[in-house]
């Protein structure tokens, strides 16, 4: 089975987080077909058994010296996310930032209602898919930057989340 690990807070500026180093960690755990995808903490890999996020997090911390939460989704789960087509006519553009937020653990209930229009912060949560533990947000990028939206989501849901643009999720699915 193919999986994608979404690592939180990975940036190309830190040499400890380089794709080749992440690849070695995943291979050391016995995963095969390991392919880091773009430099923002996306690692595609194959595994005969369902991977345990905490084992990968521990291996990264031991081998690379930093801790980052990881959200893992299977190829079928990413396919289900793509089929949702949650953004209707709003496409990712210079004005509208379409964001997919992965929750590591499902809350018993969300601390807010969906859909949610947050006029103060210029974003809207358009959908929550409980089966894939995924939120879909549209931000008016001309009015506010993504970190403000992420800070709001972290305040509501904690730090065991990570987000990617819709375009990135589509590209990952094509790569799977």
N, C-alpha and C positions, 0 to 999 in steps of 0.2 A: 504494500500500500504506500502511496506517496503522501507526504505531509509537507506542510510549510510551518516553520517556526518564525513567529513575529517577535523579535527582540525589541524591548522598549529602550529608547534612549541611545541608539547606536548611531554614531556619526563618523564620517570618513576622516575627520581631522585628528582622531586619536589612533595612533598606530597599534595599540593593543586590540582595537576593534576591527582590524583589517579583515577583509573577506577570507584571505588565505588562512589566517589564524582561526577564524570561526570554523572554517571547513575542517581543519585538523582536529578541533575539539569534537565535532560531530562524528568524524571518522573514528576517533579514539573510543567512542561509545558503541561502535559496531554498526552505525548507520551506513547505508550504501547510497550510491548515486547522489552524493552531497554536492549541491550547487548553490552557493550564495548568490543572491539576486539583487542587483544594485547595491549601493553602499549604505543602506539604511536599516540593516538588521533583518533581512529576509533570507532564510535558509531553507531551500527545498531539499528533501531527502526521502529515502525509502527505508521502511522498517517492516519486519514481519510481524511485530507486535506493536500495540499502541504505545507510543513514547510517553514517558512521564516527564512533565515539564520540570519538576524539581530536580530530577537527576541531571538534566541538561544545564539548569541554572547552577547547580553545584559544580559541575565539571568546568563550566566557563569561569566560575570564581576561582577554582583551584588552579586551572591551567593558564588563565589570562589575567587574574588578579582584580576582577571587578564583578559586581553582581548586577544583573538586569532581569526583571521579570520577563517571562516568555509566555506567549499565548500560541498554542499549537492548534491548527485546523487540518483536517484531512482533505484530500482532493475532492471527495464528494461534498464535503461541507462548503468548500470554496465554490464548487459548482452550484450548490443551493443558494449561496449568497448572490452569485451572478444572476441566477434565474429570477431572483426577487425583483431585480431592476428597480430599486427603491427610489431612485431620483427622478422618475418620470421624465419630464421635458428639460429639467435643469441639468445641464451638463457641466462638467468641470471646465472652468474658463478663468480668464483673468479676474472676472467679477465674482463668480460663484465657485467656492471651494467645497467640493463634495468629499466628505470624510467618512471613512469606515473605522469604527472603534471596536476593537475586540476586547471582550471581558474575559479575564482568566477564569473566574469562578462566577457562576450565575447567582445573582442576588435573589432572595426569596421574593422580593418585589422591588421594582425601581423606586427610588426616592422622588420621582417626578412622573408626571403623566406624559404619554406620547400619543400624538404629536405634541411637541412643545415649541412654542414660539417665544424666544427670549429677545424681546425688543431692545433691552438695555445693552445686550452684548452682540446684537446683530447676527444671531444664528437661530436655526430651527432644527430640532431633532425630528426628522420626518418618519422614522420607523425604528422599532426594536424587534429583532427576530430572536425569540427565546430559544429556538432549537439550535441556533449557531452562536448564541450569546454575543450578538453583534448589534451595535447602534449605528444609525446612519444620520449624518448631520450635514446641513448646507449652511455655509457661512457667506455673508456678504463681505468678500475679501477687500472691497474698496473702503469699508467702514471699520474693520477690525482685523487683527492678525490672528492666526491659528493658535498661538500660545495662550491667548486669553480664553478661547474656547476650551482648550485642553485643561487649563487651570480650573475652570468651572466644572468640567467633567470629573477631574481628580477630586475636587472638593465633594462632589456628589457620590462618587463611586470608589474612591481610593486610588492607589498607585498601581494596582494590578490590572492595568489597561494599557493598550497601545493602539495607535491609529495609523492608517495609511490613506492616501487619496484613493478615490474610486479608480482612477486611471492605473495606479500601481496594482490594485487588486485585480483588475482586468488583465494587466500584463502578466502577473503571477499565474493567473489561471491559464493563460495561453502557454506559458512556459511549462506548466504541469503536464 
